[in-house]
Amino acid sequence: MILSKQKRLIVNCDDFGQSGPMNQAIMHLLEEGRVSSATIMTVAPGFDEAATWSVRKGISNVGLHLTMTSEFDALRWSSLTGHASLHDESGYQYRTVKEFEKGAETGAVLREIDAQFEKVKRAGMVISHVDNHMGSLYGMETGRSLLPQMLWKISRRKLPARFFRSIHAEDPLLGSLSNIERPVAKAAALADTLGVPIPDYLLSHPFHLQQGETYDSFKQSIIDKLYRLPDGVSETYIHPGMEDSWMLKHVPHWEKRVWEFRLFCDDDLTYALRDAGVEMVNYRYVQDHLRRARARSAFKLIKELAGK
C-alpha cells in the first residue's frame, strides 16, 4: 500500500504498572485520548491494578513492556521465572543494562520473555504491541544483542514492535551515536522478514531534568519538535506520573514525570499537533499499514548480512 508522507506520531506511555502514581497518570491520559498507547510491566508492583483497569475498561491500545532491569534503588522488582542469572546479588533484576547484558543467560531471558507474555494473557489482556524497558535487549552497552530473539518471539504472536528503520538526525540520543546505521538496517530487515511491523522513526527526549529546565522550557522544546517531525510514522515515549511525595523523594527526576503528565493534558500541545499537521496514531496503524513484503525483505536482509 502506498501511503502519503504525512507526519504521524505515536506517543507511548512506558512503565504502565510501575507504581500507583504512574498508573493513575497513564489511566487518565488513555481514557481521555491524550496519548496513543501504553506498555505494561508485568514484573512491577502496580501490574495488577493496571491490568485489571485495562481489562475492565476494554482498553485495546496497551502493549507489553518487556522488563529485564530494575533501575531505582527504592523501587525494585524481580523476574517472573526467578532464574539466578536474571538477578543481582540482592535478588532483584539488574539495575543497569550493562549488568544485564553481562550476567543474563540467553535461555533464561527467553523463558522470561515467554513468562511475561503469558502473564498478560492470564490477566485477560489482549496486547497491541511490544517494546523493551531501557532497551536492555538491544545490545547497546556491550554489543550482546537479544533483539533477533525478541523479534522472533513477537513474530510468533503476530504483533508489531517498537523499533525503527531510519535515524532522525535531530534526535538527541540516536542522532548522537556513530556507526549505527548498518546495525539498524539489519535489524529492520530482520523485523520485516519475520513479519513484525515497525515505525519509521524512534524519537527521544532527555529522561532527566536538564540544568535550568522548567516546565515551560520543556513544553516549548516538545512543541518545537512537532514542527520538525520527519515524514512518516514516528514514535516517542513518555513516563508520566502524578504528583506524589514518596516518589518525589525516592525516584530520581520524578518531577519530570509530573511534567510529562501535565504536558499531555495541556491544550497548547493539542493545538500544536493540529497546527503542525501531525496526526496522532497508535500501533493499530502500524499493524495495518507498515508491514513489508517478507520475501523482498528476506532478500534485503541477505544483502545487509553480506555487507553489500
C-alpha positions as CSV (number, residue, x, y, z in Angstrom):
1,M,0.0,0.0,0.0
2,I,1.4,3.4,-0.9
3,L,0.8,6.0,1.8
4,S,1.1,9.7,1.7
5,K,4.1,11.0,3.6
6,Q,2.0,12.7,6.2
7,K,3.6,13.3,9.6
8,R,2.2,10.7,12.0
9,L,3.1,10.3,15.7
10,I,2.7,7.6,18.2
11,V,3.0,8.8,21.9
12,N,3.5,5.7,24.1
13,C,3.4,5.8,27.9
14,D,6.1,3.4,29.1
15,D,6.2,1.8,32.5
16,F,2.5,1.2,33.0
17,G,2.3,-0.8,36.1
18,Q,5.4,0.6,37.7
19,S,3.5,2.2,40.6
20,G,0.2,3.7,41.7
21,P,1.1,7.3,40.8
22,M,2.3,6.3,37.4
23,N,-0.8,4.1,36.8
24,Q,-3.1,7.0,37.7
25,A,-1.4,9.3,35.3
26,I,-1.4,6.8,32.4
27,M,-5.0,5.7,33.0
28,H,-6.1,9.4,32.8
29,L,-4.2,10.0,29.6
30,L,-5.5,6.8,27.9
31,E,-9.1,7.4,29.0
32,E,-9.0,11.0,27.7
33,G,-7.4,10.0,24.4
34,R,-4.4,12.3,25.1
35,V,-1.8,9.6,24.1
36,S,-1.7,6.8,21.6
37,S,-0.9,3.9,23.9
38,A,0.9,2.5,26.9
39,T,3.1,-0.6,27.6
40,I,2.7,-2.6,30.8
41,M,5.4,-4.0,33.1
42,T,4.4,-7.5,34.3
43,V,7.1,-7.7,37.0
44,A,6.4,-4.3,38.6
45,P,4.3,-3.8,41.8
46,G,1.5,-1.9,40.1
47,F,0.8,-4.5,37.4
48,D,-2.4,-6.0,38.9
49,E,-4.0,-2.5,39.2
50,A,-3.0,-1.5,35.6
51,A,-4.1,-4.8,34.1
52,T,-7.4,-5.0,35.9
53,W,-8.3,-1.5,34.9
54,S,-7.3,-2.1,31.3
55,V,-9.5,-5.3,31.1
56,R,-12.4,-3.6,32.8
57,K,-12.3,-0.6,30.6
58,G,-11.8,-2.6,27.4
59,I,-8.6,-0.7,26.6
60,S,-7.2,-2.1,23.3
61,N,-4.1,0.1,23.0
62,V,-1.9,-1.3,25.7
63,G,1.2,-3.3,24.8
64,L,3.8,-5.3,26.7
65,H,6.9,-3.6,28.1
66,L,9.4,-6.5,28.3
67,T,11.3,-5.7,31.5
68,M,14.7,-7.2,32.4
69,T,16.0,-4.4,34.6
70,S,15.0,-2.6,37.8
71,E,16.8,0.7,38.0
72,F,15.6,2.5,41.1
73,D,17.1,1.8,44.5
74,A,13.8,2.4,46.3
75,L,11.5,0.6,43.9
76,R,12.8,-2.9,42.9
77,W,11.3,-6.0,41.4
78,S,12.3,-9.5,40.4
79,S,11.8,-11.6,37.3
80,L,8.8,-13.8,37.0
81,T,10.8,-17.0,36.4
82,G,13.3,-16.4,39.3
83,H,16.4,-17.6,37.4
84,A,19.6,-16.6,39.2
85,S,21.2,-15.1,36.1
86,L,18.4,-12.6,35.8
87,H,19.1,-11.1,39.2
88,D,21.8,-9.2,41.0
89,E,23.2,-10.1,44.5
90,S,20.1,-8.6,46.1
91,G,17.7,-10.9,44.3
92,Y,16.2,-8.2,42.1
93,Q,16.6,-7.6,38.4
94,Y,19.8,-5.8,37.5
95,R,19.9,-2.0,37.9
96,T,21.7,-1.4,34.7
97,V,21.6,-2.7,31.1
98,K,25.3,-3.4,31.2
99,E,24.9,-5.7,34.2
100,F,22.0,-7.5,32.5
101,E,23.9,-7.9,29.2
102,K,26.9,-9.4,31.0
103,G,25.1,-11.6,33.5
104,A,21.9,-12.9,32.0
105,E,21.9,-16.4,30.3
106,T,20.2,-16.4,26.9
107,G,17.9,-19.3,27.7
108,A,16.8,-17.7,30.9
109,V,16.0,-14.5,29.1
110,L,13.9,-16.3,26.5
111,R,11.9,-18.1,29.2
112,E,11.4,-14.8,31.0
113,I,10.0,-13.2,27.8
114,D,7.6,-16.1,27.4
115,A,6.5,-15.8,31.1
116,Q,5.8,-12.1,30.7
117,F,3.7,-12.7,27.6
118,E,1.8,-15.4,29.5
119,K,1.1,-13.2,32.5
120,V,-0.7,-10.5,30.4
121,K,-2.6,-13.3,28.7
122,R,-3.7,-14.8,32.1
123,A,-4.8,-11.3,33.2
124,G,-7.2,-11.2,30.3
125,M,-5.3,-8.6,28.3
126,V,-5.1,-8.6,24.5
127,I,-1.9,-6.6,23.9
128,S,-1.5,-4.3,20.9
129,H,2.4,-4.2,20.5
130,V,5.6,-4.9,22.3
131,D,8.6,-2.9,23.4
132,N,11.5,-3.2,25.9
133,H,12.3,-1.4,29.1
134,M,15.6,0.6,28.9
135,G,16.5,-1.1,25.6
136,S,18.0,-3.9,27.6
137,L,17.6,-6.5,24.7
138,Y,19.2,-4.2,22.0
139,G,22.9,-4.8,23.0
140,M,23.6,-1.1,23.4
141,E,26.1,-1.4,26.2
142,T,28.3,-4.4,25.4
143,G,27.1,-5.4,21.9
144,R,25.3,-8.5,23.2
145,S,22.0,-8.1,21.4
146,L,19.0,-10.3,22.0
147,L,16.9,-8.3,19.6
148,P,16.7,-11.2,17.0
149,Q,15.3,-13.5,19.7
150,M,12.9,-10.8,20.8
151,L,11.7,-10.2,17.3
152,W,11.2,-13.9,16.8
153,K,9.0,-14.2,19.9
154,I,7.0,-11.2,18.8
155,S,6.6,-12.6,15.3
156,R,5.1,-15.8,16.7
157,R,2.4,-13.7,18.3
158,K,1.8,-11.6,15.1
159,L,2.3,-8.2,16.8
160,P,4.1,-5.0,15.9
161,A,7.1,-3.8,17.9
162,R,9.0,-0.7,18.8
163,F,12.0,-0.3,16.6
164,F,12.8,2.0,13.7
165,R,14.2,1.8,10.2
166,S,15.6,5.3,9.9
167,I,17.5,7.6,12.3
168,H,16.3,11.2,12.7
169,A,19.5,13.3,12.7
170,E,18.0,15.7,15.2
171,D,17.3,13.0,17.8
172,P,19.4,13.7,20.9
173,L,20.0,10.0,21.6
174,L,20.1,8.1,18.3
175,G,21.4,11.0,16.3
176,S,24.4,11.3,18.6
177,L,25.5,7.6,18.1
178,S,28.1,6.8,15.5
179,N,28.1,3.8,13.1
180,I,24.6,2.5,14.0
181,E,23.1,2.8,10.5
182,R,24.2,-0.6,9.4
183,P,23.0,-2.5,12.6
184,V,19.7,-0.6,12.4
185,A,19.3,-1.6,8.7
186,K,20.0,-5.3,9.6
187,A,17.5,-5.3,12.5
188,A,14.8,-3.5,10.5
189,A,15.3,-6.0,7.6
190,L,15.0,-8.9,10.1
191,A,11.8,-7.4,11.6
192,D,10.4,-7.1,8.0
193,T,11.5,-10.7,7.2
194,L,9.8,-12.0,10.3
195,G,6.6,-10.1,9.6
196,V,7.0,-7.7,12.5
197,P,5.7,-4.2,11.6
198,I,7.8,-1.3,13.0
199,P,7.5,2.5,12.9
200,D,9.8,4.6,10.7
201,Y,11.5,6.6,13.4
202,L,12.0,6.4,17.2
203,L,12.3,9.9,18.9
204,S,13.6,10.6,22.4
205,H,14.0,13.5,24.8
206,P,16.1,13.7,27.9
207,F,14.8,11.5,30.7
208,H,16.4,13.6,33.4
209,L,15.9,17.1,34.4
210,Q,18.3,19.4,32.4
211,Q,20.2,22.2,34.0
212,G,17.9,25.3,34.2
213,E,15.0,23.4,32.7
214,T,11.5,24.5,33.7
215,Y,8.1,23.2,32.7
216,D,7.6,26.0,30.2
217,S,11.0,25.4,28.6
218,F,10.4,21.6,28.5
219,K,6.9,22.2,26.9
220,Q,8.3,24.5,24.3
221,S,11.1,22.0,23.4
222,I,8.5,19.3,22.7
223,I,6.2,21.6,20.8
224,D,9.1,22.8,18.6
225,K,9.9,19.1,17.7
226,L,6.3,18.7,16.5
227,Y,7.0,21.2,13.7
228,R,10.2,19.4,12.7
229,L,8.9,15.8,12.7
230,P,10.1,13.7,9.8
231,D,7.6,12.4,7.3
232,G,6.2,9.0,8.0
233,V,5.4,7.3,11.4
234,S,7.5,8.4,14.4
235,E,7.2,7.0,17.9
236,T,8.1,8.9,21.0
237,Y,7.8,7.6,24.6
238,I,7.0,9.3,27.9
239,H,6.9,8.2,31.5
240,P,4.1,10.3,33.0
241,G,3.3,10.3,36.7
242,M,1.1,12.0,39.3
243,E,2.4,14.3,42.0
244,D,3.4,12.1,44.9
245,S,5.6,13.0,47.8
246,W,7.1,9.5,48.2
247,M,8.0,9.2,44.5
248,L,9.5,12.8,44.5
249,K,11.7,11.8,47.4
250,H,12.8,8.3,46.3
251,V,12.7,8.2,42.5
252,P,15.2,10.5,40.7
253,H,13.7,13.2,38.4
254,W,10.1,12.3,39.3
255,E,9.3,16.0,38.7
256,K,10.0,15.4,35.0
257,R,7.4,12.6,35.1
258,V,4.9,15.0,36.5
259,W,5.7,17.5,33.8
260,E,5.1,14.9,31.1
261,F,1.7,14.1,32.5
262,R,0.9,17.9,32.7
263,L,2.1,18.4,29.2
264,F,-0.2,15.9,27.6
265,C,-3.1,17.4,29.4
266,D,-2.1,20.9,28.1
267,D,-4.3,22.4,25.4
268,D,-1.3,24.1,24.0
269,L,0.1,20.7,22.9
270,T,-3.2,19.7,21.4
271,Y,-3.2,22.9,19.3
272,A,0.4,22.5,18.3
273,L,-0.3,19.0,17.0
274,R,-3.1,20.2,14.9
275,D,-1.2,23.4,13.7
276,A,1.8,21.3,12.7
277,G,-0.3,18.9,10.7
278,V,0.6,15.9,12.9
279,E,-1.8,13.0,13.0
280,M,-1.6,11.0,16.2
281,V,-2.0,7.3,15.6
282,N,-1.4,4.1,17.5
283,Y,0.1,0.7,16.9
284,R,-3.1,-0.4,15.1
285,Y,-1.9,1.9,12.3
286,V,1.5,0.2,12.3
287,Q,-0.1,-3.2,12.2
288,D,-2.4,-2.3,9.3
289,H,-0.1,-0.2,7.1
290,L,3.6,-0.7,7.8
291,R,4.0,-4.4,7.2
292,R,6.6,-5.1,4.5
293,A,6.7,-7.9,1.9
294,R,8.5,-10.8,3.6
295,A,10.2,-12.3,0.6
296,R,11.6,-9.0,-0.6
297,S,12.7,-8.2,3.0
298,A,14.5,-11.5,3.2
299,F,16.5,-10.7,0.1
300,K,17.3,-7.3,1.6
301,L,18.4,-9.0,4.8
302,I,20.7,-11.3,3.0
303,K,22.3,-8.3,1.3
304,E,22.7,-6.5,4.6
305,L,24.3,-9.6,6.2
306,A,26.6,-9.9,3.2
307,G,27.7,-6.3,3.6
308,K,26.6,-5.3,0.2
